[in-house]
Amino acid sequence: MLGGGIMVEQPIYYNGAVLITQTLAQFGSVTYPIDGIGSVRVEDPKRGGKIVAGIFLCLFGGIVLIGGKPGDSIDPISLGLLIIGWTVLVVAFGMPYRLIIRTASGDVQAYESSKQAELDGIKQAIERAARATRLRAAGVGSHESA
């Protein structure tokens, strides 16, 4: 306890940008009370269509490029398709996972990362904090006498 009766909570999770304690979840400058979070989930990036398009462009450009006669100059359209296809694939695989929390105001994207394991860790920390909050509210584990 600090001077003035201020209680300092131990972090359940902290990575520099995200702080989870038993009573709050802070993402950058935005703070949510744990008891105000109804649910939390990690959403995968929606990249299936981009991957298919990138593969198609690379294959089509490659087939046309390889299908040319020996000694012919490189077809700029085929080369362009290969470059565009490769770029689409790089963008698709770089898309981030998103941490979504449900509050009374609806679903909110709280955080994003290219690392799913990082978001899974944050999700688990919020779930642990929510369980502890519910147990405290129910009086489980308290040492008060009736």
CYANA upper distance limits for C-alpha pairs under 8 A (distance plus 0.5 A):
  1 MET  CA      5 GLY  CA      6.76
  1 MET  CA      6 ILE  CA      6.37
  1 MET  CA      7 MET  CA      5.16
  1 MET  CA      8 VAL  CA      6.63
  2 LEU  CA      6 ILE  CA      5.69
  2 LEU  CA      7 MET  CA      6.67
  2 LEU  CA      8 VAL  CA      7.61
  9 GLU  CA     21 THR  CA      7.00
  9 GLU  CA     22 GLN  CA      7.95
 10 GLN  CA     21 THR  CA      6.91
 11 PRO  CA     19 LEU  CA      7.15
 11 PRO  CA     20 ILE  CA      6.27
 11 PRO  CA     21 THR  CA      5.17
 11 PRO  CA     22 GLN  CA      8.16
 12 ILE  CA     19 LEU  CA      8.22
 12 ILE  CA     20 ILE  CA      5.97
 12 ILE  CA     21 THR  CA      5.64
 12 ILE  CA     22 GLN  CA      7.64
 12 ILE  CA    125 ALA  CA      6.61
 12 ILE  CA    129 ALA  CA      8.13
 13 TYR  CA     18 VAL  CA      7.96
 13 TYR  CA     19 LEU  CA      6.24
 13 TYR  CA     20 ILE  CA      5.50
 13 TYR  CA     21 THR  CA      7.52
 13 TYR  CA    121 GLY  CA      8.50
 13 TYR  CA    122 ILE  CA      7.34
 13 TYR  CA    125 ALA  CA      6.64
 14 TYR  CA     18 VAL  CA      6.03
 14 TYR  CA     19 LEU  CA      5.07
 14 TYR  CA     20 ILE  CA      6.94
 15 ASN  CA     19 LEU  CA      7.44
 17 ALA  CA     27 PHE  CA      6.59
 17 ALA  CA     28 GLY  CA      5.80
 18 VAL  CA     25 ALA  CA      7.98
 18 VAL  CA     26 GLN  CA      6.14
 18 VAL  CA     27 PHE  CA      5.24
 18 VAL  CA     28 GLY  CA      6.83
 19 LEU  CA     24 LEU  CA      8.44
 19 LEU  CA     25 ALA  CA      6.39
 19 LEU  CA     26 GLN  CA      5.54
 19 LEU  CA     27 PHE  CA      7.21
 20 ILE  CA     24 LEU  CA      6.45
 20 ILE  CA     25 ALA  CA      5.04
 20 ILE  CA     26 GLN  CA      6.81
 20 ILE  CA    122 ILE  CA      8.20
 20 ILE  CA    125 ALA  CA      7.12
 20 ILE  CA    126 ILE  CA      7.11
 20 ILE  CA    129 ALA  CA      8.26
 21 THR  CA     25 ALA  CA      6.97
 21 THR  CA    129 ALA  CA      7.08
 22 GLN  CA     34 ILE  CA      7.58
 22 GLN  CA    128 ARG  CA      8.44
 22 GLN  CA    129 ALA  CA      5.00
 22 GLN  CA    130 ALA  CA      7.71
 22 GLN  CA    132 ALA  CA      7.28
 22 GLN  CA    133 THR  CA      7.20
 23 THR  CA     33 PRO  CA      6.35
 23 THR  CA     34 ILE  CA      5.62
 23 THR  CA     35 ASP  CA      7.66
 23 THR  CA    129 ALA  CA      7.42
 23 THR  CA    133 THR  CA      7.69
 24 LEU  CA     31 THR  CA      7.19
 24 LEU  CA     32 TYR  CA      6.16
 24 LEU  CA     33 PRO  CA      4.90
 24 LEU  CA     34 ILE  CA      5.37
 25 ALA  CA     31 THR  CA      6.16
 25 ALA  CA     32 TYR  CA      5.68
 25 ALA  CA     33 PRO  CA      6.77
 25 ALA  CA     34 ILE  CA      6.73
 25 ALA  CA    126 ILE  CA      7.71
 26 GLN  CA     30 VAL  CA      6.18
 26 GLN  CA     31 THR  CA      4.69
 26 GLN  CA     32 TYR  CA      6.76
 27 PHE  CA     31 THR  CA      6.78
 27 PHE  CA    110 ALA  CA      6.98
 27 PHE  CA    111 TYR  CA      7.28
 32 TYR  CA     36 GLY  CA      7.34
 32 TYR  CA     37 ILE  CA      7.85
 33 PRO  CA     37 ILE  CA      7.41
 34 ILE  CA    126 ILE  CA      7.73
 34 ILE  CA    129 ALA  CA      7.36
 34 ILE  CA    130 ALA  CA      6.49
 34 ILE  CA    133 THR  CA      8.15
 35 ASP  CA    130 ALA  CA      7.09
 35 ASP  CA    133 THR  CA      7.42
 36 GLY  CA    103 THR  CA      6.41
 36 GLY  CA    104 ALA  CA      7.56
 37 ILE  CA    101 ILE  CA      7.02
 37 ILE  CA    102 ARG  CA      6.26
 37 ILE  CA    103 THR  CA      5.48
 37 ILE  CA    104 ALA  CA      8.27
 38 GLY  CA    101 ILE  CA      7.88
 38 GLY  CA    102 ARG  CA      5.78
 38 GLY  CA    103 THR  CA      6.21
 38 GLY  CA    104 ALA  CA      8.21
 39 SER  CA    101 ILE  CA      6.26
 39 SER  CA    102 ARG  CA      5.66
 39 SER  CA    103 THR  CA      8.14
 40 VAL  CA     99 LEU  CA      7.69
 40 VAL  CA    100 ILE  CA      6.20
 40 VAL  CA    101 ILE  CA      4.87
 40 VAL  CA    102 ARG  CA      6.78
 40 VAL  CA    123 LYS  CA      6.85
 40 VAL  CA    126 ILE  CA      8.22
 40 VAL  CA    127 GLU  CA      8.32
 41 ARG  CA     99 LEU  CA      6.40
 41 ARG  CA    100 ILE  CA      5.82
 41 ARG  CA    101 ILE  CA      7.01
 41 ARG  CA    123 LYS  CA      7.30
 42 VAL  CA     97 TYR  CA      7.32
 42 VAL  CA     98 ARG  CA      6.15
 42 VAL  CA     99 LEU  CA      5.16
 42 VAL  CA    100 ILE  CA      6.67
 42 VAL  CA    116 GLN  CA      8.38
 42 VAL  CA    119 LEU  CA      7.10
 42 VAL  CA    120 ASP  CA      7.44
 42 VAL  CA    123 LYS  CA      7.98
 43 GLU  CA     97 TYR  CA      6.28
 43 GLU  CA     98 ARG  CA      5.64
 43 GLU  CA     99 LEU  CA      6.91
 43 GLU  CA    100 ILE  CA      7.67
 44 ASP  CA     96 PRO  CA      8.24
 44 ASP  CA     97 TYR  CA      5.59
 44 ASP  CA     98 ARG  CA      7.32
 45 PRO  CA     95 MET  CA      6.46
 45 PRO  CA     96 PRO  CA      6.45
 45 PRO  CA     97 TYR  CA      5.82
 45 PRO  CA     98 ARG  CA      7.89
 47 ARG  CA     51 ILE  CA      6.70
 47 ARG  CA     92 ALA  CA      5.92
 47 ARG  CA     93 PHE  CA      7.95
 47 ARG  CA     95 MET  CA      7.89
 48 GLY  CA     52 VAL  CA      6.81
 49 GLY  CA     53 ALA  CA      6.61
 50 LYS  CA     54 GLY  CA      6.48
 50 LYS  CA     88 VAL  CA      6.86
 50 LYS  CA     89 LEU  CA      7.31
 50 LYS  CA     92 ALA  CA      6.33
 51 ILE  CA     55 ILE  CA      6.62
 51 ILE  CA     88 VAL  CA      7.72
 51 ILE  CA     89 LEU  CA      6.14
 51 ILE  CA     92 ALA  CA      6.71
 52 VAL  CA     56 PHE  CA      6.58
 53 ALA  CA     57 LEU  CA      6.63
 53 ALA  CA     85 GLY  CA      7.63
 53 ALA  CA     88 VAL  CA      8.05
 54 GLY  CA     58 CYS  CA      6.63
 54 GLY  CA     84 ILE  CA      7.99
 54 GLY  CA     85 GLY  CA      4.60
 54 GLY  CA     86 TRP  CA      6.72
 54 GLY  CA     87 THR  CA      8.09
 54 GLY  CA     88 VAL  CA      5.67
 54 GLY  CA     89 LEU  CA      5.68
 55 ILE  CA     59 LEU  CA      6.50
 55 ILE  CA     85 GLY  CA      6.90
 55 ILE  CA     86 TRP  CA      8.40
 55 ILE  CA     89 LEU  CA      7.87
 56 PHE  CA     60 PHE  CA      6.44
 56 PHE  CA     85 GLY  CA      7.84
 57 LEU  CA     61 GLY  CA      6.36
 57 LEU  CA     81 LEU  CA      6.06
 57 LEU  CA     82 LEU  CA      6.69
 57 LEU  CA     84 ILE  CA      7.69
 57 LEU  CA     85 GLY  CA      5.21
 58 CYS  CA     62 GLY  CA      6.35
 58 CYS  CA     81 LEU  CA      6.89
 58 CYS  CA     82 LEU  CA      5.10
 58 CYS  CA     83 ILE  CA      8.14
 58 CYS  CA     84 ILE  CA      8.34
 58 CYS  CA     85 GLY  CA      5.40
 58 CYS  CA     86 TRP  CA      7.04
 59 LEU  CA     63 ILE  CA      6.48
 59 LEU  CA     82 LEU  CA      8.19
 60 PHE  CA     64 VAL  CA      6.71
 60 PHE  CA     78 SER  CA      8.23
 60 PHE  CA     81 LEU  CA      8.02
 60 PHE  CA     82 LEU  CA      8.45
 61 GLY  CA     65 LEU  CA      6.47
 61 GLY  CA     77 ILE  CA      8.18
 61 GLY  CA     78 SER  CA      4.83
 61 GLY  CA     79 LEU  CA      6.89
 61 GLY  CA     80 GLY  CA      8.11
 61 GLY  CA     81 LEU  CA      5.52
 61 GLY  CA     82 LEU  CA      5.63
 62 GLY  CA     66 ILE  CA      6.45
 62 GLY  CA     78 SER  CA      7.29
 62 GLY  CA     79 LEU  CA      8.32
 62 GLY  CA     82 LEU  CA      7.03
 63 ILE  CA     67 GLY  CA      6.34
 64 VAL  CA     68 GLY  CA      7.23
 64 VAL  CA     78 SER  CA      6.58
 65 LEU  CA     74 ILE  CA      7.44
 65 LEU  CA     75 ASP  CA      6.99
 65 LEU  CA     78 SER  CA      6.04
 65 LEU  CA     79 LEU  CA      7.59
 68 GLY  CA     72 ASP  CA      7.12
 74 ILE  CA     78 SER  CA      8.41
 74 ILE  CA     79 LEU  CA      7.87
 75 ASP  CA     79 LEU  CA      6.84
 76 PRO  CA     80 GLY  CA      6.41
 77 ILE  CA     81 LEU  CA      6.67
 78 SER  CA     82 LEU  CA      6.80
 79 LEU  CA     83 ILE  CA      6.76
 80 GLY  CA     84 ILE  CA      6.56
 81 LEU  CA     85 GLY  CA      6.39
 82 LEU  CA     86 TRP  CA      6.56
 83 ILE  CA     87 THR  CA      6.62
 84 ILE  CA     88 VAL  CA      6.66
 85 GLY  CA     89 LEU  CA      6.83
 86 TRP  CA     90 VAL  CA      6.77
 87 THR  CA     91 VAL  CA      6.69
 88 VAL  CA     92 ALA  CA      6.55
 89 LEU  CA     93 PHE  CA      6.68
 90 VAL  CA     94 GLY  CA      6.68
 91 VAL  CA     95 MET  CA      6.94
 94 GLY  CA    114 SER  CA      7.31
 95 MET  CA    114 SER  CA      7.18
 96 PRO  CA    112 GLU  CA      6.48
 96 PRO  CA    113 SER  CA      5.55
 96 PRO  CA    114 SER  CA      4.79
 96 PRO  CA    115 LYS  CA      7.97
 97 TYR  CA    112 GLU  CA      6.07
 97 TYR  CA    113 SER  CA      5.91
 97 TYR  CA    114 SER  CA      6.22
 97 TYR  CA    115 LYS  CA      7.52
 97 TYR  CA    116 GLN  CA      6.64
 97 TYR  CA    119 LEU  CA      8.13
 98 ARG  CA    109 GLN  CA      7.10
 98 ARG  CA    110 ALA  CA      8.17
 98 ARG  CA    111 TYR  CA      6.48
 98 ARG  CA    112 GLU  CA      4.87
 98 ARG  CA    113 SER  CA      7.11
 98 ARG  CA    119 LEU  CA      8.05
 99 LEU  CA    109 GLN  CA      6.33
 99 LEU  CA    110 ALA  CA      6.20
 99 LEU  CA    111 TYR  CA      5.68
 99 LEU  CA    112 GLU  CA      6.44
 99 LEU  CA    119 LEU  CA      6.79
 99 LEU  CA    123 LYS  CA      8.12
100 ILE  CA    107 ASP  CA      6.89
100 ILE  CA    108 VAL  CA      6.00
100 ILE  CA    109 GLN  CA      5.02
100 ILE  CA    110 ALA  CA      6.29
100 ILE  CA    111 TYR  CA      7.92
101 ILE  CA    107 ASP  CA      6.17
101 ILE  CA    108 VAL  CA      5.89
101 ILE  CA    109 GLN  CA      6.99
101 ILE  CA    110 ALA  CA      7.04
102 ARG  CA    106 GLY  CA      5.94
102 ARG  CA    107 ASP  CA      4.86
102 ARG  CA    108 VAL  CA      6.73
103 THR  CA    107 ASP  CA      6.77
103 THR  CA    108 VAL  CA      7.89
112 GLU  CA    119 LEU  CA      8.07
113 SER  CA    118 GLU  CA      7.83
113 SER  CA    119 LEU  CA      7.52
115 LYS  CA    119 LEU  CA      7.42
116 GLN  CA    120 ASP  CA      6.65
117 ALA  CA    121 GLY  CA      6.67
118 GLU  CA    122 ILE  CA      6.94
119 LEU  CA    123 LYS  CA      6.57
120 ASP  CA    124 GLN  CA      6.65
121 GLY  CA    125 ALA  CA      6.71
122 ILE  CA    126 ILE  CA      6.78
123 LYS  CA    127 GLU  CA      6.73
124 GLN  CA    128 ARG  CA      6.64
125 ALA  CA    129 ALA  CA      6.68
126 ILE  CA    130 ALA  CA      6.59
127 GLU  CA    131 ARG  CA      6.71
128 ARG  CA    132 ALA  CA      6.75
129 ALA  CA    133 THR  CA      6.64
130 ALA  CA    134 ARG  CA      6.72
131 ARG  CA    135 LEU  CA      6.67
132 ALA  CA    136 ARG  CA      6.62
133 THR  CA    137 ALA  CA      6.63
134 ARG  CA    138 ALA  CA      6.67
135 LEU  CA    139 GLY  CA      6.70
135 LEU  CA    140 VAL  CA      5.65
135 LEU  CA    141 GLY  CA      7.85
136 ARG  CA    140 VAL  CA      6.32
136 ARG  CA    141 GLY  CA      7.58
136 ARG  CA    142 SER  CA      7.69
